[in-house]
């Protein structure tokens, strides 16, 4: 399985889970509506749909929105926390075998200059990435270090687009494969939490690979639920104000 295929498959699976979880949360929130009513809305035919602004002051359906907020913050939030705790507990049964590949090989569709521009525009990941990672001098230099991984990336890219694939390495990894800025504020957060994000590619020989594969769907579900619950909470709060 190639690098690009795995990333594409992960993104596709995330979108599928995202839609399923969105439908589930909407159904749970809409089910709450039957417990509340507003005589004015019923009389005027202005019963709000989920996440719509309340049609008038002191609307009875404000209690529905408040119940929705409690559902998301307490029940859904508790479920996500338990899910993430289980995933992290299982992670502790694995340990890095210090191969150093995650530090020495990264690929992107963006050049270093483009990533710097993204960083200046407020892109947090680009800012963290460019704070430590540097581009290989050439594709040939990256290929010399990691021929199979470079070939896997290029195999999934149209020939005319291969010049738009860029490879990077971190100069702060030592000869013993240990991070020389470990514990230093300069070390990016994504390094400290690697490989917690489910969108992070892990090559087949990585010590974290079995953990990632076994918890992959659950991690994607948790991240999708967090994203959606955060969105719904913001909309509900806005509708009440």
C-alpha positions in Angstrom: 0.0 0.0 0.0 1.5 3.3 -1.0 1.8 6.4 1.2 -0.5 8.5 -0.8 -3.1 5.7 -1.1 -3.2 5.3 2.7 -3.6 9.0 3.3 -6.4 9.2 0.7 -8.1 6.2 2.1 -7.9 7.7 5.6 -9.4 11.0 4.4 -12.2 9.2 2.6 -13.0 7.1 5.7 -13.0 10.2 7.9 -15.5 11.9 5.6 -17.7 8.8 5.8 -17.6 8.7 9.6 -18.1 12.4 9.7 -21.4 12.2 7.8 -22.6 9.2 9.9 -21.7 11.0 13.2 -23.3 14.2 12.0 -26.5 12.4 11.3 -26.4 10.6 14.6 -25.9 13.9 16.6 -28.6 15.7 14.6 -31.0 12.9 15.3 -30.2 12.9 19.1 -30.7 16.7 19.2 -33.9 16.6 17.2 -35.3 13.8 19.5 -35.0 16.3 22.4 -37.4 18.7 20.7 -40.5 16.6 21.5 -40.0 17.4 25.2 -40.4 21.1 24.7 -42.9 23.5 23.1 -43.5 27.2 22.6 -47.2 28.3 22.2 -46.2 31.4 20.2 -44.2 29.4 17.7 -46.9 26.8 17.4 -49.5 29.5 16.8 -47.5 31.4 14.3 -45.9 28.4 12.6 -42.4 29.5 13.3 -41.1 26.4 15.1 -37.3 26.6 14.6 -35.3 23.9 12.9 -32.2 22.6 14.6 -29.4 25.3 14.9 -31.7 28.0 13.5 -31.9 31.3 15.5 -34.9 31.4 17.9 -37.7 33.3 16.3 -38.6 35.5 19.2 -37.6 36.6 22.7 -38.4 34.1 25.6 -39.1 31.4 23.0 -40.0 28.1 24.7 -37.6 26.3 22.4 -34.6 27.9 24.2 -35.0 25.1 26.7 -34.5 22.6 23.8 -31.3 24.3 22.9 -30.1 24.4 26.5 -30.9 20.6 26.7 -28.9 20.1 23.5 -25.9 22.0 25.0 -26.0 19.7 28.1 -26.2 16.6 25.9 -23.2 17.6 23.9 -21.1 18.9 26.9 -21.9 16.1 29.3 -23.0 12.9 27.6 -21.2 13.2 24.2 -18.2 14.9 25.9 -18.0 12.1 28.4 -18.1 9.4 25.7 -15.4 11.0 23.7 -13.2 11.4 26.8 -13.6 7.7 27.7 -12.9 6.7 24.1 -9.7 8.8 23.9 -8.5 7.5 27.3 -8.9 3.9 26.1 -7.0 4.6 23.0 -4.2 6.3 25.0 -4.1 3.5 27.5 -3.6 1.0 24.8 -0.9 3.2 23.3 1.1 2.8 26.5 1.5 -0.9 25.7 3.7 0.1 22.7 7.0 2.0 22.7 9.1 3.7 20.0 12.1 1.7 18.8 13.9 4.9 17.8 14.3 4.3 14.1 14.2 8.0 13.4 12.3 7.8 10.2 9.5 10.1 11.3 12.2 12.8 11.8 14.1 12.1 8.7 11.3 11.7 6.1 8.2 13.8 5.5 6.5 14.7 2.2 4.2 17.5 1.2 2.5 18.9 -1.9 3.8 22.3 -0.8 7.2 23.8 -1.3 9.1 25.2 1.7 8.4 28.7 0.5 4.6 27.9 0.2 4.7 26.5 3.8 6.4 29.6 5.0 3.7 31.7 3.4 1.0 29.6 5.0 2.8 30.0 8.3 2.7 33.8 7.9 -1.0 33.6 7.1 -1.7 31.9 10.5 -1.6 28.2 9.6 -0.5 26.6 12.9 0.7 23.3 11.4 2.8 25.0 8.7 4.2 27.3 11.4 5.2 24.4 13.6 6.5 22.3 10.7 8.8 25.0 9.2 10.1 25.9 12.7 12.2 22.7 12.5 11.8 20.8 9.2 14.0 21.6 6.2 13.6 20.6 2.6 16.0 18.0 1.1 18.3 19.6 -1.4 16.7 17.6 -4.1 14.3 14.7 -4.8 17.4 12.6 -5.5 18.8 13.3 -2.1 15.6 12.2 -0.4 15.6 9.1 -2.7 19.1 8.2 -1.6 18.0 8.1 2.0 14.5 6.5 1.6 14.2 5.0 -1.9 11.1 2.9 -1.3 9.1 5.6 0.5 10.0 8.2 -2.2 9.0 5.7 -4.9 5.7 5.0 -3.1 4.8 8.6 -3.0 5.7 9.2 -6.7 3.9 6.1 -7.8 0.6 7.7 -6.9 1.3 11.1 -8.5 0.9 11.9 -12.2 4.2 12.1 -13.9 3.7 15.8 -14.8 2.9 16.5 -11.1 6.0 14.8 -9.6 8.0 18.0 -9.6 5.4 19.4 -7.1 6.2 16.8 -4.5 8.6 17.9 -1.8 10.5 16.0 0.9 11.7 17.2 4.3 13.8 16.3 7.2 14.4 17.5 10.7 18.0 18.6 11.4 17.6 18.2 15.1 17.7 14.4 15.2 21.0 13.0 16.4 23.0 10.1 15.0 21.5 7.9 17.8 18.0 8.9 16.4 17.2 10.9 19.5 15.8 14.4 19.4 18.4 16.9 20.3 15.8 19.5 21.3 13.7 17.2 23.4 12.2 19.2 26.3 13.1 22.5 24.5 10.2 24.9 23.7 11.5 24.9 20.1 10.2 21.3 19.7 6.8 21.4 17.9 3.7 20.1 19.6 3.0 17.6 16.7 6.4 16.0 17.5 5.5 15.6 21.2 2.1 14.0 20.4 3.2 11.9 17.4 1.5 9.8 16.2 -1.8 10.7 18.0 -3.5 12.4 15.1 -5.2 9.7 12.9 -4.2 11.7 9.8 -0.5 11.0 10.4 1.0 8.5 8.1 3.1 5.8 9.7 5.4 3.6 7.7 5.0 -0.2 7.9 8.0 -0.9 10.2 7.2 1.8 12.7 6.7 0.6 16.3 3.4 2.5 16.5 2.0 1.0 13.3 0.1 -1.9 15.0 -1.4 0.5 17.6 -2.5 3.0 14.9 -4.0 0.3 12.7 -6.0 -1.2 15.6 -7.3 2.1 16.9 -7.6 3.8 13.5 -11.4 3.9 13.2 -12.0 4.7 16.8 -9.6 7.6 16.7 -11.2 8.9 13.5 -14.6 8.7 15.1 -13.4 10.6 18.2 -11.9 13.4 16.2 -14.9 13.7 13.9 -17.2 13.8 17.0 -15.1 16.5 18.6 -15.2 18.6 15.4 -18.9 18.2 15.0 -19.8 18.7 18.7 -17.7 21.9 18.8 -19.5 23.2 15.7 -23.0 22.3 17.1 -22.2 23.9 20.5 -21.1 27.1 18.9 -24.2 27.3 16.8 -26.5 26.5 19.7 -24.8 29.2 21.9 -25.1 31.7 19.0 -28.8 30.9 18.6 -29.5 31.5 22.2 -27.7 34.9 22.2 
